[in-house]
Amino acid sequence: MANRPITITARIQPKNEVSSEPVAPKQEQVEDVQAVDEPMTMPKTKAELIALYQTEALEINNSVQAKEMEKVARQRVALYERQLKRTEFFYTIKPLLRPTYMVQTLKSQFVEYQQFQMARALDQRGIIDLDKNEMMWQQLHIVDDLIADIVHHMPAQQPVGWQLTSVNRNHLKFPNVGRLRDKDSVADQASLNSYVLGHFGVMSYTYDRAYFIGHVLGYLFCCYYLAHLSIAYGVTPLPETAVANYKYSSLETAKLVRLLHSVDVYCKRRIYQLAVLCARLSCYQLDKYIEKMLIAEVNEFDKKQQIEHLDALFIQGIMPEMPDSVDLKQFPGAFGDEGKS
């Protein structure tokens, strides 16, 4: 059989006709995971260590689509890994590179301190006694002293997970990830509680519940804190499948009791003191003070006296004279000793 000829036709495209634009990846391939930051490296200066505690709040993501839920899950794990690494750096860095009292250095970024400053500015009438709060803020180094004492005495434990609910509010002021009922977003290390619990584990808040994974003392802190403020709350084990790609245990009540047996009463007392201190400085407590200021403005005058003056106007045709100023603290029901912490 004779070989049949094969013809090959080629067209050479001029170079100037070839597009130099890079090929853009498909939209499905682009992942915008906000919590995935650059790898953290051991700080070489005190300023670099402090910078690790200064972060921006994650964007609220209320989507319930599967793809968005997966992204939020990755954000949560990335946040936990960042929290864990930062605490590791804090305890392994050279002592000279660590502030004497880190909590005092970070005080201005805590939402509790910002709320205190606002309450102080609002209290122009001197109705609420905030002197004790101011004293505690001035001596905030006691927080670091208590933490150091607890860490020195607490037993080593594998991380355990819990989820906490407290009237559908983020009363613990944990950093938000994903869905949120309101717009009150909190950044990592933007609250005194997140700073304190960062020494005992990792945490976040999503929609209507808080997540804490770490030492059982962190669990005790949350319980003592909410109970001291008389906030209704519930705590349940965090299922091991709730946070994928992060290692922790989920304990039943009986095993939790055994775990608490290993904690000395000394540590329990100190963690209770720490929780009460933080509760006294909490936004929840300050909101109560601000509510009393509102009551003071509403009850700026003696209502019974005004009714008597109104009756006198109808009967006598003359409005009785009234003093230019009144003492708000004399009005019953407007304020009480419970306003002083």
C-alpha positions as CSV (number, residue, x, y, z in Angstrom):
1,M,0.0,0.0,0.0
2,A,1.3,3.4,-1.0
3,N,1.9,6.0,1.7
4,R,-0.8,8.7,1.5
5,P,0.6,12.2,1.9
6,I,-0.3,14.1,5.1
7,T,-0.7,17.9,4.9
8,I,-0.1,20.0,8.1
9,T,-1.3,23.6,8.1
10,A,-0.1,26.0,10.7
11,R,-0.9,29.7,11.4
12,I,1.8,31.7,13.1
13,Q,0.1,34.5,15.1
14,P,2.1,37.8,15.3
15,K,3.5,38.6,18.7
16,N,1.5,41.8,18.9
17,E,-1.7,39.9,18.6
18,V,-0.9,37.7,21.6
19,S,-2.6,38.9,24.8
20,S,-0.2,39.6,27.6
21,E,-3.0,39.7,30.2
22,P,-2.6,37.1,32.9
23,V,-5.2,34.4,33.1
24,A,-7.5,35.2,36.0
25,P,-8.5,32.3,38.2
26,K,-12.1,31.3,38.4
27,Q,-14.3,33.0,41.1
28,E,-14.8,29.6,42.8
29,Q,-11.0,29.4,43.3
30,V,-10.7,32.7,45.1
31,E,-11.1,32.2,48.8
32,D,-11.4,35.3,51.0
33,V,-10.7,33.8,54.4
34,Q,-10.1,36.8,56.6
35,A,-8.7,35.0,59.6
36,V,-5.9,33.3,57.6
37,D,-3.0,35.7,58.4
38,E,0.6,35.4,57.6
39,P,2.5,32.9,59.7
40,M,3.3,34.2,63.1
41,T,7.0,34.4,64.0
42,M,8.7,34.8,67.4
43,P,8.7,38.5,68.3
44,K,12.2,40.0,68.5
45,T,11.2,43.2,70.3
46,K,8.7,44.2,73.0
47,A,6.8,46.2,70.4
48,E,6.4,43.2,68.1
49,L,5.0,41.1,71.0
50,I,2.5,43.9,71.9
51,A,1.5,44.1,68.2
52,L,0.3,40.5,68.3
53,Y,-2.4,41.5,70.8
54,Q,-3.7,44.3,68.6
55,T,-6.0,42.9,66.0
56,E,-9.1,44.0,64.0
57,A,-12.5,42.5,64.5
58,L,-13.5,39.9,61.9
59,E,-16.3,40.9,59.5
60,I,-19.7,39.7,60.5
61,N,-21.0,36.9,58.2
62,N,-24.6,36.0,58.7
63,S,-24.8,33.8,55.6
64,V,-26.0,30.2,56.1
65,Q,-24.9,29.0,52.7
66,A,-22.7,25.9,52.9
67,K,-19.7,27.6,51.3
68,E,-19.9,30.5,53.7
69,M,-20.2,28.3,56.7
70,E,-17.1,26.4,55.6
71,K,-15.2,29.7,55.4
72,V,-16.4,30.7,58.9
73,A,-15.2,27.3,60.2
74,R,-11.7,27.9,58.7
75,Q,-11.7,31.4,60.2
76,R,-12.5,30.0,63.6
77,V,-9.7,27.4,63.5
78,A,-7.2,30.1,62.2
79,L,-8.3,32.3,65.1
80,Y,-7.7,29.6,67.6
81,E,-4.3,28.7,66.2
82,R,-3.3,32.4,66.3
83,Q,-4.5,32.7,70.0
84,L,-2.6,29.5,70.9
85,K,0.6,30.6,69.2
86,R,0.5,34.1,70.7
87,T,0.2,32.6,74.2
88,E,3.1,30.3,73.4
89,F,5.2,33.3,72.4
90,F,4.3,35.2,75.5
91,Y,5.6,32.4,77.8
92,T,8.7,31.5,75.8
93,I,10.0,34.9,74.8
94,K,12.9,36.4,76.7
95,P,11.6,38.0,79.9
96,L,13.3,41.3,79.0
97,L,11.1,41.5,75.9
98,R,7.9,41.1,77.8
99,P,6.2,44.1,79.4
100,T,6.2,43.9,83.2
101,Y,2.4,44.0,83.2
102,M,1.0,43.3,79.8
103,V,-2.6,43.9,81.0
104,Q,-1.8,47.5,81.8
105,T,-0.2,48.0,78.4
106,L,-3.3,46.7,76.6
107,K,-5.8,48.4,79.0
108,S,-6.8,51.2,76.5
109,Q,-8.0,48.7,73.9
110,F,-10.4,46.8,76.3
111,V,-14.1,47.5,75.6
112,E,-14.6,47.4,79.4
113,Y,-12.2,50.3,80.0
114,Q,-13.7,52.3,77.1
115,Q,-17.2,51.8,78.6
116,F,-15.8,52.9,82.0
117,Q,-14.5,56.1,80.5
118,M,-17.8,56.8,78.8
119,A,-19.7,56.2,82.1
120,R,-17.3,58.6,83.9
121,A,-17.9,61.3,81.3
122,L,-21.7,60.8,81.4
123,D,-21.9,61.1,85.2
124,Q,-21.7,64.9,85.3
125,R,-24.0,65.0,88.3
126,G,-21.8,62.7,90.4
127,I,-24.7,60.3,91.0
128,I,-22.8,57.0,90.6
129,D,-19.7,56.2,92.7
130,L,-17.1,55.0,90.2
131,D,-14.1,55.7,92.5
132,K,-13.8,52.0,93.3
133,N,-13.8,51.1,89.6
134,E,-11.2,53.7,88.9
135,M,-9.0,52.3,91.7
136,M,-9.3,48.8,90.2
137,W,-8.4,50.1,86.7
138,Q,-5.4,51.9,88.2
139,Q,-4.3,48.7,89.9
140,L,-5.1,46.4,87.0
141,H,-1.6,44.8,87.3
142,I,-3.3,42.6,90.0
143,V,-4.9,40.7,87.1
144,D,-1.5,39.7,85.8
145,D,-0.3,38.8,89.4
146,L,-3.3,36.5,89.8
147,I,-2.8,34.9,86.4
148,A,0.9,34.3,87.1
149,D,0.0,32.7,90.5
150,I,-2.7,30.5,89.0
151,V,-0.5,29.4,86.0
152,H,2.3,28.5,88.5
153,H,0.0,26.2,90.6
154,M,-2.5,24.8,88.0
155,P,-2.0,21.1,86.9
156,A,-1.3,20.3,83.2
157,Q,-4.4,19.2,81.3
158,Q,-5.4,18.3,77.8
159,P,-7.7,21.0,76.2
160,V,-11.4,20.4,76.7
161,G,-14.2,22.2,74.8
162,W,-17.3,23.9,76.2
163,Q,-20.1,26.0,74.7
164,L,-21.8,28.6,76.8
165,T,-25.1,30.5,76.3
166,S,-26.1,33.5,78.2
167,V,-29.4,35.1,77.2
168,N,-28.3,35.2,73.5
169,R,-25.7,37.9,74.4
170,N,-21.9,38.0,74.3
171,H,-21.6,38.9,77.9
172,L,-18.1,37.5,78.1
173,K,-17.0,39.7,75.2
174,F,-15.3,36.9,73.3
175,P,-14.0,37.7,69.7
176,N,-16.7,37.2,67.1
177,V,-16.5,34.7,64.2
178,G,-19.2,34.4,61.6
179,R,-22.9,35.0,62.5
180,L,-23.9,37.6,65.0
181,R,-27.4,38.7,66.3
182,D,-26.4,42.3,66.6
183,K,-23.7,44.6,65.3
184,D,-21.7,44.7,68.5
185,S,-18.6,42.9,67.1
186,V,-15.6,42.3,69.3
187,A,-12.1,41.8,68.1
188,D,-9.6,39.3,69.6
189,Q,-7.9,40.7,72.7
190,A,-10.3,43.7,72.7
191,S,-11.7,42.8,76.1
192,L,-10.3,42.1,79.5
193,N,-12.0,38.6,79.5
194,S,-10.4,37.5,76.3
195,Y,-7.0,38.6,77.6
196,V,-7.4,36.7,80.8
197,L,-8.8,33.5,79.2
198,G,-6.1,33.6,76.5
199,H,-3.8,32.3,79.3
200,F,-5.9,29.3,79.7
201,G,-7.1,28.4,76.2
202,V,-8.8,29.7,73.1
203,M,-12.2,31.2,72.6
204,S,-14.7,32.8,70.2
205,Y,-18.4,33.8,69.9
206,T,-20.8,32.9,67.1
207,Y,-24.5,34.0,66.8
208,D,-25.8,33.0,70.2
209,R,-23.1,31.0,72.0
210,A,-19.5,31.2,73.2
211,Y,-16.9,28.6,72.6
212,F,-14.0,27.9,75.0
213,I,-11.4,25.2,74.5
214,G,-8.7,24.9,77.0
215,H,-8.0,24.3,80.7
216,V,-10.8,23.5,83.1
217,L,-9.9,26.7,85.0
218,G,-11.2,28.7,82.0
219,Y,-14.5,26.9,82.4
220,L,-14.6,27.8,86.1
221,F,-13.8,31.5,85.3
222,C,-16.8,31.7,82.9
223,C,-19.2,30.1,85.4
224,Y,-18.0,32.3,88.3
225,Y,-18.1,35.5,86.2
226,L,-21.6,35.0,84.9
227,A,-22.9,33.8,88.3
228,H,-21.5,36.8,90.1
229,L,-23.3,39.1,87.7
230,S,-26.5,37.1,88.2
231,I,-26.7,36.4,84.4
232,A,-28.6,33.2,83.5
233,Y,-26.3,30.9,81.6
234,G,-25.9,27.3,80.4
235,V,-22.8,25.3,79.8
236,T,-22.6,22.1,77.7
237,P,-19.7,20.0,76.4
238,L,-18.6,21.1,72.9
239,P,-19.0,18.1,70.6
240,E,-15.7,17.0,69.1
241,T,-17.1,17.5,65.6
242,A,-18.1,21.1,66.2
243,V,-14.6,22.5,65.5
244,A,-12.9,20.4,62.9
245,N,-9.2,20.4,62.5
246,Y,-8.6,21.4,66.1
247,K,-7.7,18.9,68.8
248,Y,-9.7,18.9,72.0
249,S,-11.9,16.6,74.1
250,S,-15.6,16.7,74.9
251,L,-16.3,15.5,78.5
252,E,-19.5,14.4,80.1
253,T,-20.4,15.6,83.5
254,A,-19.0,12.7,85.4
255,K,-15.6,13.1,83.7
256,L,-15.7,16.8,84.3
257,V,-16.1,16.2,88.0
258,R,-13.0,13.9,87.9
259,L,-11.1,16.6,86.1
260,L,-12.0,19.2,88.7
261,H,-10.8,16.8,91.4
262,S,-7.3,17.3,90.0
263,V,-7.4,21.1,90.6
264,D,-6.3,22.3,94.0
265,V,-8.7,24.4,95.9
266,Y,-6.0,27.2,95.9
267,C,-6.4,27.5,92.2
268,K,-10.2,27.6,92.4
269,R,-10.0,30.4,94.9
270,R,-7.7,32.4,92.8
271,I,-9.7,31.9,89.6
272,Y,-12.8,33.0,91.5
273,Q,-11.1,36.2,92.7
274,L,-10.0,36.8,89.1
275,A,-13.6,36.3,87.8
276,V,-15.1,38.6,90.4
277,L,-12.5,41.3,89.6
278,C,-13.4,41.1,85.9
279,A,-17.1,41.0,86.6
280,R,-16.9,44.2,88.6
281,L,-15.2,45.9,85.6
282,S,-17.6,44.4,83.1
283,C,-19.6,46.2,80.5
284,Y,-22.7,44.5,82.0
285,Q,-22.1,46.1,85.4
286,L,-21.3,49.5,83.8
287,D,-24.6,49.3,81.8
288,K,-26.4,49.0,85.1
289,Y,-24.7,52.2,86.3
290,I,-25.6,54.0,83.0
291,E,-29.2,52.9,83.5
292,K,-29.3,54.6,86.9
293,M,-28.1,57.8,85.2
294,L,-31.0,57.5,82.8
295,I,-33.4,57.1,85.8
296,A,-31.8,60.2,87.3
297,E,-32.4,62.3,84.3
298,V,-36.0,61.1,84.1
299,N,-36.6,61.8,87.8
300,E,-34.7,65.1,87.9
301,F,-37.7,66.7,89.8
302,D,-40.0,65.7,92.7
303,K,-43.1,64.4,90.9
304,K,-45.3,64.5,94.0
305,Q,-44.3,68.2,94.5
306,Q,-45.2,69.0,90.9
307,I,-48.6,67.5,91.3
308,E,-49.2,69.6,94.4
309,H,-48.1,72.7,92.6
310,L,-50.4,71.9,89.7
311,D,-53.3,71.5,92.0
312,A,-52.4,74.8,93.7
313,L,-52.4,76.5,90.3
314,F,-56.0,75.4,89.6
315,I,-57.2,76.3,93.1
316,Q,-55.2,79.5,93.8
317,G,-54.3,80.6,90.2
318,I,-50.7,81.0,91.2
319,M,-47.8,78.5,90.6
320,P,-45.8,78.1,93.9
321,E,-42.1,79.0,93.7
322,M,-39.6,76.2,93.2
323,P,-35.9,76.0,94.0
324,D,-33.5,76.4,91.1
325,S,-31.8,73.1,91.8
326,V,-32.6,69.9,93.6
327,D,-30.6,67.1,95.1
328,L,-31.2,64.0,92.9
329,K,-29.9,61.7,95.5
330,Q,-32.8,62.5,97.9
331,F,-35.4,61.0,95.6
332,P,-36.5,57.6,96.7
333,G,-36.3,54.8,94.1
334,A,-34.0,56.7,91.8
335,F,-30.7,55.3,93.2
336,G,-29.7,52.9,95.9
337,D,-26.7,51.4,97.5
338,E,-26.7,48.7,94.9
339,G,-25.3,51.3,92.5
340,K,-22.1,51.3,94.3
341,S,-19.8,48.4,93.5
